[in-house]
Amino acid sequence: MTIQITKAGLQTTIQAGPRIGLRHLGVPTSGAADPLSLALANRLVGNALQAAALEVTLYGVSLRFGAAMHFALTGATARAELNGQAITVHKTMAAVAGDELHVAAFDAGARVYVAFAGGLVADDVLGSTSTYLPAGFGGYLGRALLKNDRLQTRSISMQPEVIQTPEDYQPLVSRTWALRACHAPETSLLADPGRVFDTNLSVGSRADRMGMQLEGEKIDILSNGRMCSAPVFPGTIQCPEDGQLFILSVDAQTTGGYPRVGQIARVDRHLLGQIRPGDKLRLLWRDEKTATDELRAKVEYWRAWLPTISSVI
């Protein structure tokens, strides 16, 4: 079954599960920037939670269905239309050959996920079909989608059940965020850790799948700028000598030479995929035990709707 891209939007890629166990070889995790929203979309069309789907960034993708199929949208708050008629997000939708889907600009959040029954056919590289743009592999020819690209879906043995995500399991998408964070190896280099944690910050224009720069009062760091490169991970908070914090995201490098002054707790790491320039953000400090307990509670909460959620977040 084919899907034709008629308008690619700012950046639309194929994303799926992450690449696991390759960071020591310099291969980042990549995968969906918001894996929870990807899982929710796949759940609605009967796929495995990390099946390949479209990740649409900030505004507008349009596509034409080449055959009848089911699809679902989750993630950012955006207006979506099928043949000019508004459709419901977080619900299994049906399309027939020739139908056109359009996703407009987003009101809040950074990414919409569009999943199709069966999942998208994509290039499997190093154990994942996710697109890693900096190196140009995975997904569809290793790049963002362009107008007139044609995608294929995998065949299915039976049509999915038409369902809707229960209201309690539809994540709130906002323009303000509170992310739980822990100390990191160089937190002690902060002249005043309180300026990082429990302080109002905003997201600058540098915000993409590599990471996002935070703006606010300059953070004083006791560093001479000569730190040796050290391992970093999605969610690592770096503080360069200019005092402007930077949070790494899914496509970030595997090592870095700036002090690591914090780490977004795994319980909230998936939220990074919905934060956009101009959003307000506050980092809430957690010790390691509390962060672990809160992650376990979150996994237990989601398990009723997404049974394999522990592999997602």
Order of alpha helices (4+ residues) and beta strands (2+ residues): beta-beta-alpha-beta-beta-beta-beta-beta-beta-beta-beta-beta-beta-beta-beta-beta-beta-beta-beta-alpha
